[in-house]
Amino acid sequence: MGFMEKYTDECYALLRIVSGFIFLWHGASKVLGIPGEGPSEMAMMLYVVGPIELIGGIFICIGFMTRISAFIASGLMAAAYWMAHFSIDNIFPTLNQGDAAILYCFVFLSIAARGAGMWSVDSDDTVY
Protein backbone atom coordinates (compact mmCIF):
# COMPACT_ATOMS: atom_id res chain seq x y z
CA MET A 1 0.00 0.00 0.00
CA GLY A 2 2.98 2.31 -0.46
CA PHE A 3 1.34 4.12 -3.37
CA MET A 4 -0.40 6.55 -0.96
CA GLU A 5 2.72 7.41 1.07
CA LYS A 6 3.62 10.36 -1.12
CA TYR A 7 0.15 11.85 -0.45
CA THR A 8 0.23 11.64 3.36
CA ASP A 9 0.41 15.40 3.91
CA GLU A 10 -2.28 16.20 1.35
CA CYS A 11 -4.62 13.55 2.77
CA TYR A 12 -4.08 14.88 6.29
CA ALA A 13 -4.84 18.43 5.11
CA LEU A 14 -8.02 17.20 3.45
CA LEU A 15 -9.05 15.40 6.65
CA ARG A 16 -8.57 18.63 8.64
CA ILE A 17 -10.38 20.80 6.08
CA VAL A 18 -13.35 18.49 5.55
CA SER A 19 -13.74 17.68 9.27
CA GLY A 20 -13.71 21.38 10.17
CA PHE A 21 -16.11 22.22 7.32
CA ILE A 22 -18.67 19.62 8.36
CA PHE A 23 -18.29 20.58 12.04
CA LEU A 24 -18.91 24.27 11.38
CA TRP A 25 -22.32 23.46 9.88
CA HIS A 26 -23.40 21.83 13.14
CA GLY A 27 -22.68 25.15 14.85
CA ALA A 28 -24.24 27.22 12.06
CA SER A 29 -27.50 25.31 12.41
CA LYS A 30 -27.55 25.87 16.18
CA VAL A 31 -26.56 29.54 16.15
CA LEU A 32 -27.82 30.86 12.81
CA GLY A 33 -30.41 28.29 11.82
CA ILE A 34 -28.53 27.67 8.56
CA PRO A 35 -29.33 25.07 7.37
CA GLY A 36 -32.36 24.30 9.44
CA GLU A 37 -35.40 25.76 11.10
CA GLY A 38 -33.73 28.47 13.15
CA PRO A 39 -31.53 28.94 16.18
CA SER A 40 -31.80 26.35 18.93
CA GLU A 41 -34.09 27.04 21.85
CA MET A 42 -31.77 25.51 24.43
CA ALA A 43 -29.52 28.13 26.06
CA MET A 44 -26.51 25.82 26.42
CA MET A 45 -26.73 24.77 22.80
CA LEU A 46 -27.15 28.36 21.63
CA TYR A 47 -24.54 30.08 23.79
CA VAL A 48 -21.88 27.43 24.38
CA VAL A 49 -21.99 24.48 22.02
CA GLY A 50 -23.06 26.30 18.85
CA PRO A 51 -20.33 28.96 18.87
CA ILE A 52 -17.63 26.39 19.68
CA GLU A 53 -18.77 24.27 16.75
CA LEU A 54 -19.12 27.23 14.38
CA ILE A 55 -15.95 29.13 15.25
CA GLY A 56 -13.91 26.03 16.01
CA GLY A 57 -15.03 24.44 12.76
CA ILE A 58 -14.01 27.52 10.77
CA PHE A 59 -10.62 27.70 12.52
CA ILE A 60 -9.94 23.99 12.01
CA CYS A 61 -11.04 24.18 8.37
CA ILE A 62 -8.75 27.09 7.50
CA GLY A 63 -5.99 25.96 9.83
CA PHE A 64 -5.94 28.96 12.17
CA MET A 65 -5.11 28.36 15.86
CA THR A 66 -5.59 24.76 14.88
CA ARG A 67 -4.17 22.91 17.86
CA ILE A 68 -6.17 24.75 20.52
CA SER A 69 -9.34 24.83 18.39
CA ALA A 70 -9.15 21.10 17.71
CA PHE A 71 -8.40 20.34 21.38
CA ILE A 72 -11.45 22.31 22.54
CA ALA A 73 -13.63 20.70 19.85
CA SER A 74 -12.37 17.26 20.88
CA GLY A 75 -13.29 17.91 24.51
CA LEU A 76 -16.70 19.23 23.49
CA MET A 77 -17.40 16.06 21.54
CA ALA A 78 -16.26 13.86 24.42
CA ALA A 79 -18.63 15.74 26.73
CA ALA A 80 -21.41 15.53 24.15
CA TYR A 81 -21.07 11.76 23.97
CA TRP A 82 -21.11 11.23 27.74
CA MET A 83 -23.83 13.81 28.43
CA ALA A 84 -26.21 13.26 25.52
CA HIS A 85 -25.62 9.82 24.02
CA PHE A 86 -24.20 7.29 26.48
CA SER A 87 -26.46 5.39 28.83
CA ILE A 88 -26.06 2.13 30.70
CA ASP A 89 -29.14 0.83 28.90
CA ASN A 90 -27.69 1.59 25.48
CA ILE A 91 -23.88 1.48 25.33
CA PHE A 92 -23.54 0.89 21.58
CA PRO A 93 -22.64 4.11 19.70
CA THR A 94 -24.47 3.04 16.55
CA LEU A 95 -27.67 2.63 18.54
CA ASN A 96 -27.40 5.70 20.80
CA GLN A 97 -26.40 7.97 17.87
CA GLY A 98 -23.08 8.76 19.53
CA ASP A 99 -20.84 7.49 16.75
CA ALA A 100 -20.34 10.92 15.16
CA ALA A 101 -19.44 12.48 18.52
CA ILE A 102 -16.86 9.74 19.17
CA LEU A 103 -15.39 10.05 15.69
CA TYR A 104 -15.18 13.86 15.91
CA CYS A 105 -13.59 13.57 19.35
CA PHE A 106 -10.73 11.40 18.14
CA VAL A 107 -10.25 13.09 14.76
CA PHE A 108 -9.96 16.46 16.50
CA LEU A 109 -7.68 15.02 19.18
CA SER A 110 -5.40 13.77 16.40
CA ILE A 111 -5.47 17.17 14.70
CA ALA A 112 -4.66 18.86 18.03
CA ALA A 113 -1.63 16.60 18.40
CA ARG A 114 -0.35 17.02 14.85
CA GLY A 115 -1.21 20.66 14.13
CA ALA A 116 -2.46 22.38 11.01
CA GLY A 117 -0.14 20.93 8.40
CA MET A 118 -0.14 22.17 4.84
CA TRP A 119 -2.79 24.38 3.20
CA SER A 120 -3.42 26.31 6.41
CA VAL A 121 -3.15 29.80 7.81
CA ASP A 122 -0.85 28.46 10.55
CA SER A 123 1.48 26.84 8.02
CA ASP A 124 4.99 28.21 7.80
CA ASP A 125 5.42 26.42 4.47
CA THR A 126 6.82 23.40 6.27
CA VAL A 127 5.19 20.08 5.74
CA TYR A 128 4.41 18.49 9.10
Secondary structure, 3 states (H helix, E strand, C coil): CHHHHHHHHHHHHHHHHHHHHHHHHHHHHHHCCCCCCCCCCCHHHHHHHHHHHHHHHHHHHHCCCHHHHHHHHHHHHHHHHHHHHCECCECCCCCCCCHHHHHHHHHHHHHHHHCCCCCCCCCCCCCC
